[in-house]
Amino acid sequence: MIEQIRKELQDPSDLYTNVLDNGTLRMELCFFPYLCDQGLINTELIEPFTYRFHPDAFNRFLVSHPCLDKAEDPKGWTNLLLKGALLFKLEGTVYRLEVPRKLHDKPDSVQIENTLQGPQSALTEDVDMNISLVRVRYNEPTLSVERHVLGEASKSRVVLLYDVERVNREVLELVNERLAQVKVNMLRATGQLMKELSGKRHKLFPIILQTERPDRIATMIERGKVAMLLDGSRFGLILPVRLFDFMHAMDDDYEFHWMSKFLLILRYVAMTLTITLPALYIAIVSYNPEVLRVQLTLSIAGSRVVVPYPSFIEVFIMLFMIEALIEASLRLPRSIGSTATTVGGLILGQSIQQAGLVSSIMIIVTSVVAISNFVIPNNGFGYSIRFVKYVFVVISIFYGLLGVVVLFFSLVVYWCNLRSFGQPYLSFFRPREEASVHRAGNGANEG
Amino acid sequence: MSRYLYYHVLYVGMINIMMFVPYLLVRDRFEGAISGMLVAVGISTALSLGIVACFGRFPGMGFPEINDLYLPRWLWSFNLLFGGLCVWLPAGIIVIYSYAETSRLFFYPDMNPYVNLFLLAGASVWASSRSTRTVQFIQEIAMIVITPMLILFLIKAMFDDNMDWDAIRYVAGYVRKPPSFVAIASGTFLFSGYMNLVISNRLHVKRIRFRWIIPVFGTLFLAITFFVPIGFHGTQGVEDYVYLWSMTADSMALDYGFINRVLYVFLLMFTGISLLFIMNTWHTAILFVRYALNRYKGVEEESVSGLNVWMSAAIGILAFVYMSCMNPERNQLMSQLWIIIRFFAEIATLFLMVYFVRKRIKQTEKEKALE
């Protein structure tokens, strides 16, 4: 066995092979020490082997051990080894012992979707750990865990989680269909999987929600959605989703009712502001100053008396600045990050206005846009909103206020036209349970 | 869900402003508009309740399929093509022309009208080519966005200090004049949101409840659309304006907030309402023609069929052609003509539907007898 494996794997230096003899039995074994948990190997195999001299006793041990199994197909040997199994040969039979090394043995702490008073544990990069994190929170016998393997080279494990009784069957069928079509070589992140599953490549908005919170996954499963976990990624995917799900923070479920409803409305207002404000600035300054009341128009006009070029150039300068600042502070080490924001935000913001390159109202517009954008609780959705803002800016250059309003209508059309795995992306009625409602065709209005 | 029907009733009740209904009514204010409106309320209540009840007999079926069941092919094709191309399609085109001109006049008078039309037509073409279900969702979201503005606007109009109730009372006194036909026809238009059932009934499988909303809303809007301008401009001054309601909106001022002139709230609100109306009429026209071509009756397409897109693009081009042939006076004539054609088409629809329902009842009786 050892020779064959060595040959198939091109004689790697990190493969450990040995022949053990306890006086009565002879055992060939091989494994990758760095992929396996060596403590487990000692307690589960080496110690019994050393102390149970009687072949019968050792055989009973072999049959009864839960992690032990025969590995009769020689073709699968290398794959098993690479997944962190140990192979040993005893009296002509090859056995495998699953002892993969666990890099993560406790839940991560939340890094992106912070809550104030909710659970602070997040998914880890280990899929088994993640499944148990979800199971702890959604402790129902109906929870189904379905395994798939995707990726030619990475052979990543993808796990589907859903409640058999609550899940929408049509969605599940569609997911399985799309999973079967996925063709990637290396599957490294859930974002990749999200792109593959979304169908069309050029989507403006995400139709799958990416989250790091097991409690969010559990609530969504309870509502009949499908969750997806990928080995090696500390994010889970949830589908199908609606626009409202992206605007929902977990805090909303934990804080008291009216305040969370108020915050929800605030988020929608912020979203509208961040999309339309730069465009409205252009529209008001360059096309329709008469829309606002006179005093306000005068103060806007007064603030840009010194600015020598049309308003849209001003907007582009400031939007470029703020995007560059966000992009820079995202990847900078933390120690330099604060310097960058100070330089960019405070010093540049003030002096650019004093230098007369940009009006002071525009500085306010820019900061409102940036702050409002960060109010959106989901990162992926926030990105899309950040992009859509530019479409509005462009239309307002040509059409002013009317253009902004018409484009907003078109955005609503776009959202309503989107489907997340056959389910409407934006519709006012939001079903609590996925399975019972909003089927296409007959009964579309039954909900 | 019954509420989807009432969104139609709501925005059609308001779109009359772009169809020059207030102008037509005000023109006849001393020659039978009041009595005409009263007659219109009566006729419309009968028409709307009758047609909604008839459609209730065919749950989940649109007008095209029902036609197909009981009429020979040439007749139902004619019905659909006439309905789609001569009633639904022109409605959207007249409104897009009126709104494009209105908005250009108030937002940027020196812009090329075609460039402005391009914006509106682009959005409408895109929206109207979507699937029926999508169109329904758009309706709801758009109405939710518009409603706060609408309520603000209506409250503003009713409680404004400049409103002269005496003028309204004076005009209302002419109720004894014999009704004028144009007033009846244009009055009934405010109720005709329920006509959208011809397509959207495909999505209604349950009984439609709260039907009294249709006559109540229609009457309310009819009263507002006719009396408020008279209250603002007086019994004589009111006939001086073509864009009557825009001028009425401009007579009001908002004391607080960013915007001073109510006109702009009004225009922004009507951008939404006009686009909704155009989207729905064109969508209905497209689906009528599609049914006549290949009997398509789906409500949901994940990726929209090319046929939809091409047809709505063609309609968009037609809007440009219409603009090149029209000026505001001719457009006004066209809308008057359309209102009258629509009036008869609605009555014909009622008779057709009653005929279909009777056939259906006979059929089920026969089936029962056979059992």
Interface residues (C-beta under 8 A of the other chain):
Chain A: Y287 N288 E290 V291 L292 R293 V294 L296 Y399 G400 L401 L402 G403 V405 V406 L407 F409 S410 V412 V413 W415 C416 N417 R419 G422 P424 L426 S427 F428 F429 A440 G441 N442 G443 A444 N445 E446 G447
Chain B: M1 Y4 G60 S103 F107 Y108 N116 L119 L120 A123 W126 A127 R130 S131 R133 T134 F137 I138 E140 I141 A142 I144 V145 L203 H204 V205 K206 G257 F258 I259 N260 R261 Y264 L268 T271 G272 L275 G298 V299 E300 E302 V304
